[in-house]
Amino acid sequence: MVETEGTEAEEASGVDSPWWAGFKPLGGVLLIVVGLGWVAWALLSGPDSFMSAYGASKVVAIGCVVIGSALLPRRRGARRDREEKGEGEETS
């Protein structure tokens, strides 16, 4: 009985992540640049490439999400540091 509880906990912690989950801000910038290049190529290649431009726009959107999710904790951490410094100072 104890063995099954341990394996269930291990299986629950092994959540599948999306393919872009391990990217850093540089990876997000790279996705945006590649996506914009793909959009430009799709638009210059003719009117039959609507689905290709749609796919490229999804790559750009994922790049924006990666950058935002990577930079948001840094901003929150900086705000927390400023609040901690502000509490230690006395104002008159």
NUGU-908563 format. One record per atom (N, C-alpha, C, CB): residue in three letters; x, y, z. Coordinates in pm, whole numbers, plus 50000, padded with zeros to 5 digits. Glycine has a CB too. Example, Ala and Ser with C-alpha at 12.3 -4.5 7.8 and 13.67 -1.06 7.14 Angstrom:
BEGIN
ALA513194943150780/ALA512304955050780/ALA513204967050780/ALA511314955350905/SER512854977550708/SER513674989450714/SER512905000350787/SER514084994050572/
***
This chain:
BEGIN
MET500824988150000/MET500005000050000/MET500865012550000/MET499075000050119/VAL501935012650073/VAL502815024250079/VAL503495026349945/VAL503855022550190/GLU503835015549877/GLU504505016749748/GLU503625023549644/GLU504935003049697/THR502335020649644/THR501455026849544/THR501295041749570/THR500085020149545/GLU501285045949697/GLU501175060149727/GLU502415067749679/GLU500975062449876/GLY503575061949693/GLY504805068349648/GLY504855069749497/GLY506005060449696/THR504425059549425/THR504455060349279/THR503415070149227/THR504225046549218/GLU502265071049294/GLU501255080749251/GLU501765094949269/GLU499955078849330/ALA502485097449376/ALA503035110849399/ALA504095114049294/ALA503635111849539/GLU504905104149257/GLU505915106449154/GLU505275109149019/GLU506865094449144/GLU504205101848987/GLU503525104048860/GLU502855117748855/GLU502495093048835/ALA502315122248967/ALA501645135248970/ALA502645146648953/ALA500875136849102/SER503865144949002/SER504855155648990/SER505455156348850/SER505945153749091/GLY505355146048771/GLY505905145948636/GLY504935151448534/GLY506315131948597/VAL504575164048546/VAL503625170548457/VAL504325173548325/VAL503045183448521/ASP503635170748215/ASP504195173848084/ASP504185188848063/ASP503405166747973/SER505305193948015/SER505445208247988/SER505375210647839/SER506765213648046/PRO504955222747798/PRO504975225847655/PRO506415226647604/PRO504245239147628/TRP506575226047474/TRP507915225347416/TRP508725237947441/TRP507825222747268/TRP508085249147469/TRP508825261547488/TRP509105264547635/TRP508055272947426/ALA508765255747724/ALA508855258547868/ALA510295260847915/ALA508245247147947/GLY511275255047852/GLY512655256547897/GLY513395268247838/GLY513395244247868/PHE512755276147754/PHE513425287447690/PHE513635298747788/PHE512635292347570/LYS514695305947770/LYS515015317947848/LYS514585330147766/LYS516545318447885/PRO514815342347815/PRO514435354247736/PRO515115354747599/PRO514785366747814/LEU516345349947592/LEU517035349747462/LEU516325340347365/LEU518495345447480/GLY515825329247414/GLY515065320147330/GLY513765326447282/GLY514765307247405/GLY513135334447368/GLY511925341547328/GLY512205351647218/GLY511305348547447/VAL513305358847231/VAL513695368347127/VAL513975360946996/VAL514935376547170/LEU514635349747006/LEU514925341746887/LEU513625337046820/LEU515805329646923/LEU512655332646900/LEU511365328646843/LEU510685340246772/LEU510455323146952/ILE510745352046830/ILE510115363646767/ILE510795367046636/ILE510135375746862/VAL512115366946635/VAL512855370346512/VAL512575360146403/VAL514385371046541/VAL512615347446438/VAL512335336946339/VAL510905338046290/VAL512595322946399/GLY509975340546381/GLY508575341946342/GLY508335353746250/GLY507705343346463/LEU508975365146279/LEU508815376746192/LEU509435374446054/LEU509455389046257/GLY510565367546051/GLY511155363845922/GLY510245354745843/GLY512505357245942/TRP509615345345913/TRP508695336045848/TRP507465343545795/TRP508275324945947/VAL506965353145872/VAL505815361145827/VAL506185368945703/VAL505345370745938/ALA507355375245703/ALA507795382945586/ALA507915373945464/ALA509135389945614/TRP508505362245481/TRP508635352945369/TRP507265348545319/TRP509465340645410/ALA506345345845411/ALA505005341245371/ALA504245352245298/ALA504205336745493/LEU504375364545344/LEU503655375345277/LEU504245378745141/LEU503645387645364/LEU505555377245126/LEU506185380244997/LEU506035368944896/LEU507645383045017/SER505695357044943/SER505605345644851/SER504265344944778/SER505815332744927/GLY503285352444821/GLY502035352644747/GLY500825350944836/GLY502045342044643/PRO499645352144775/PRO498405351544853/PRO498025337444899/PRO497285357344772/ASP498665327344848/ASP498305313544884/ASP498965309045013/ASP498675304144772/SER499675317745080/SER500425313645197/SER499815318845328/SER501855318545185/PHE498475319645332/PHE497815324645452/PHE498075315545572/PHE496315325945427/MET498005302645554/MET498205293345666/MET499645293845716/MET497845278945624/SER500575296245628/SER501975297545670/SER502155310145755/SER502905297845548/ALA501515321045715/ALA501595333445794/ALA500895331745928/ALA500965345145716/TYR499825323945932/TYR499135321146057/TYR500035313346153/TYR497835313346030/GLY500735303446101/GLY501665295746183/GLY502815304346233/GLY502215284046105/ALA503305313246150/ALA504385322146189/ALA503925331746297/ALA504915329846068/SER502695336446287/SER502195345546391/SER502055338346524/SER500845351446348/LYS501755325446522/LYS501705317746647/LYS503095316546708/LYS501115303846622/VAL504125315146626/VAL505505314446677/VAL505885327846742/VAL506495310946563/VAL505495338946680/VAL505775352146738/VAL505045353546871/VAL505355363346640/ALA503795349246878/ALA503025350147002/ALA503655341847113/ALA501585345746979/ILE504115329947081/ILE504775321547181/ILE506055328147228/ILE505075307547123/GLY506785334547138/GLY507985341847178/GLY507675353047275/GLY508685347347056/CYS506575360147252/CYS506175370747344/CYS505795365147481/CYS504995378747285/VAL505125353747483/VAL504765347447610/VAL506015342947685/VAL503825335547587/VAL506975337247613/VAL508205332647677/VAL508955344447739/VAL509105325347575/ILE509075355347666/ILE509775367047719/ILE509035372647840/ILE509935377847610/GLY507735373947829/GLY506965379347940/GLY507035370748064/GLY505535381047900/SER506925357748047/SER506965348848164/SER508365347748222/SER506455335048127/ALA509385350348143/ALA510755349848195/ALA511135362848266/ALA511735347148082/LEU510595374048221/LEU510955386848280/LEU510065391048396/LEU510925397448174/LEU508845385848404/LEU507925389648510/LEU508445386248649/LEU506605382848488/PRO509005374448675/PRO509545371748809/PRO510695381148846/PRO510025357448818/ARG511475385348750/ARG512565394848779/ARG512005408048826/ARG513455396948655/ARG510955412648762/ARG510345425448800/ARG509715424348938/ARG509305429748696/ARG509035413248964/ARG508425411449096/ARG509495410749204/ARG507575398749099/GLY510615404249175/GLY511705403349271/GLY512305416849299/GLY512765393949223/ALA512455425249197/ALA513005438649216/ALA512055447149298/ALA513275445349080/ARG510755445749275/ARG509785453349352/ARG509805448949498/ARG508365451549293/ARG509935436049522/ARG509995430949659/ARG511245436249730/ARG509975415549659/ASP512365436649659/ASP513605441949718/ASP513455456649755/ASP514785440049621/ARG512815464549668/ARG512615478649697/ARG511705480449819/ARG512015485749575/GLU510655472249830/GLU509755473249945/GLU510475469650074/GLU508545464249926/GLU511355459650070/GLU512095455750191/GLU513055466750233/GLU512865442550166/LYS513695473350137/LYS514595484350169/LYS513815496250223/LYS515395488450046/GLY512635498550170/GLY511815509650214/GLY511285507750355/GLY510665511550118/GLU511045495350398/GLU510565492850533/GLU511625495350637/GLU510065478750544/GLY512895493350604/GLY513975495050698/GLY514315509650724/GLY515185487950649/GLU513945518550633/GLU514245532750647/GLU513135539650725/GLU514445539350510/GLU513505549050808/GLU512505556750881/GLU512325570150812/GLU512905558651031/THR511095574050795/THR510815587150735/THR510385596750844/THR509735586250624/SER510725609550830/SER510345619250934/SER509255628450887/SER511545627350978/
***
